[in-house]
Amino acid sequence: MHGPRGALIPDLLHPTPIQRIDADVTKVAMTFAFASGVSGGLFADALDKASVAPSTWEPSAYASDLFLHEFVARCFSFRLRGKEASLSTSHLVKLLERPPADPAVVQHRRVIAAELAASPELRAELEALYSDLCRFRALLEGATAGRKWDANRRQLDILVVAKEIIDRMATRFGAARSGLSVLRDFGQRVQESEPYRSLADLLRYEEHLATVSLKVRVGADGRIQAFDIQSVQENQANPFVTSPLRRWLARIELFLRGYKFGEGEIMARLIDAVFDGLQDDLVCFVQLLVDIEFYLGALGFRDMAQAAGLAVCLPELVSAGETRALNELFNPLLLVHGGKAVPCNVTTDKHATTVLVTGPNSGGKTRLLQAVGIAQILAQAGLFVPARAARLALSPGLVVSLIQETKADQTEGRLGVELIRIRALFERLPPGAMVILDELCSGTNPSEGEEIFELVVKMLTRLRPQAFITTHFLAFAARLEKERKIADLRFLQVELGPDERPTYQFTPGVARTSLAGQAAARLGVTGDQLLSLVERNIAQMHGAMQNGRA
Amino acid sequence: MGTFLATDKMHPALVARIERSIGASARAARGKRTSPRLRTTLVRLTIAVTLTAIAATALLARRRYQQEVRRAREQLLHTVQANAALLTADERSFMTRVEPWILGLTGAYEGDLVAEELRASQSLETVLARPSVYVRGPLSAFGSPAAIADTASASTRDSLLLCLLDPPASRVEKVVVAKVRALYAGGGNVSDHARRLHEAEGGLRHLLFPWQERVENARELRDLERVEADLGKVAVAETKRAARAELLIAAMDEPDEPGPADLDGERAHQVRVAIVDLRAGKALLRVRKRVDPNWLAASTRSTLASAVDGCALALDVRAGVGR
């Protein structure tokens, strides 16, 4: 897709560029911001209302359960020149929530990410470009308005930065072989255009109106004895240079047209005209900023993982019939909370299976589900997944249902809420989609819950999903494993160490115990521990009553 | 519509944007409602046009006025130069030739003198027929050129001059009185060639005034009008006629003798009368005669004592030349 003048858009996210922001509205906002220095968050507004590439994923089905907003805010952070970058988090979340339906788009992004990971030079250039774009945004949005009282100076500063951005795009990405080359093409196209040449002329005019040759004679005492102007030469080649008389006439003309009578007003009109010519190209910077954040954020996530001794990778994308492998998979949400993420391996013989995960409480089942979900989202977005190596198949949708806290406005009991979740799951689940369910049917008695569980699993298999379901119905799961009545059902259990503690690894099979007793002991809920608490409370109450009588 | 902000070296697209930026393009003018900037433009344009019109009008009026002043000055200069050209060198130096003679007569009286040229019969008439200037005043009123000018301005063509040129038939009171009356009534046409010295002195003083400098220094029309009025007072013809005089006829009244004065102030006193040939630079006549109104009848003395005395003095002078 092309811009308003048919110009190439520097879209880093799509092989065929897409104008995702409302260019006309943004242009108006940018004109106002340029003129006034007050934008009210022009970039944020434009990106909040921006669209994304067509996607088959429905964010409401998984985003909140996977804490995507927190993941982006904490894991996609990166530093530039020692300062934390201020990310367009909402739009980045939107990009992850709605991964592109077109595999070509995913591949396009993967190639860019791979090139950036392999080339520190290109990454440094992209960071420098991002830094320039941030300066452009800050100047335009008036973040520096308090220091720039001269409106012309502020606008010229904006134009100077705009030129630096265009020049950087045109000259610093010549080595790019991926979709980053669109930056070079865009920069070079703009450089060849009339508005850019006018911009360059204006900036030269502003800094080089004339050359004055001076001859200074200094005496033995170091003082200036003579000061002669040898020549004054106006930069006649510059189209903005006019004679003093013409400048005066221009001032009079502007005055009669209702403007101020001053040299500054002439410059203001020229700046306005130059900016007007560039506006269609400058609007592209808004979208470009978040595109770069998309990749630098992913690289920041990679850096964070490496700093924690973990590895990320661009997964090998395979078909749903092929083996799924996630080697040294970790949950990035653990990293942001300062916990230790223990990587694990998850392998299934094919993707279109339903994996029942069993194991003790606090064994890492829910964390595994989150990690699998986040890995799938990142893979679908064309970015690094939290695993050293991975083979993943793209999925047409994702539904995640993790155990949620009871809400104040909840009208149903826990089972009722679960049943509503199950209903909603089937209402929006396309064939082949990924399903992640935590502790299905845990809100009722085991015998009745198992019936519903089995029904759900049976129905799911008809949709050939990539399903991961945790359960504490161990006997029921063991029966399913033994009977093998349901096709494509696989079983993973939490591995226990020699001390019967979970190793946070997962092996095939069904767990024999939930180790509730261990968990109870660890959390202080054994008979002895509870009895001592009861005795202590009674003693404290008696003591208080005696003190009251005294 | 162009703008001074654009240059020939600019790309047409940039020029179009500049024009649009300042509202000089057709697109900007299409708005149906009048924008605040357009209103400001119209107000400023109206003020500018008004001020320009006022300034232009004032400038044109000033220019026209200055042209008028220049034209008036040129005309005046032309008049001044024409007047100056009318005077010959002799005429210009007339007073410098006259004044030494007058000043010379005011000293101690050197005795009567009658030049040989006057002794022959009718020679006095012949001499007096030549163009002359006449002045009469108290002896003490001729002490300097300025005093001479003042005295000359007060001196008229009185009965002494008129009777000198056209004497009565006899010295009988009745005849002299009749002659005086006739002359004062305008019967003295034969004496037109004898002019007052004042005509020469006053006229030359005006004509030789640095009119050109005054005209050139005048900046306003009213100054030039004043100059023109002053210049109009100069009787050029009369001045030239007076300045061409070949004779100076001067009469100086010595102080009155003691005694009662007549009603017109006439009392007995000595009068010095001189005729000088200015062309030859020679005194032709110098006499000292006594006038005394006592010989007149009381009725005559009360009204014409000075005039009759003057006429009688003229007869005495003529008689002295004859002797």
Interface residues (C-beta under 8 A of the other chain):
Chain A: E194 P195 R197 S198 N238 P239 F240 V241 T242 R246 R247 L249 A250 E253 L254 F255 L256 R257 G258 Y259 I266 R269 L270 D272 A273 V274 D276 G277
Chain B: T3 F4 L5 T7 K9 M10 H11 A13 L14 R17 I18 R20 S21 I22 G23 A24 R37 L38 R39 T40 T41 R44 L45 A48
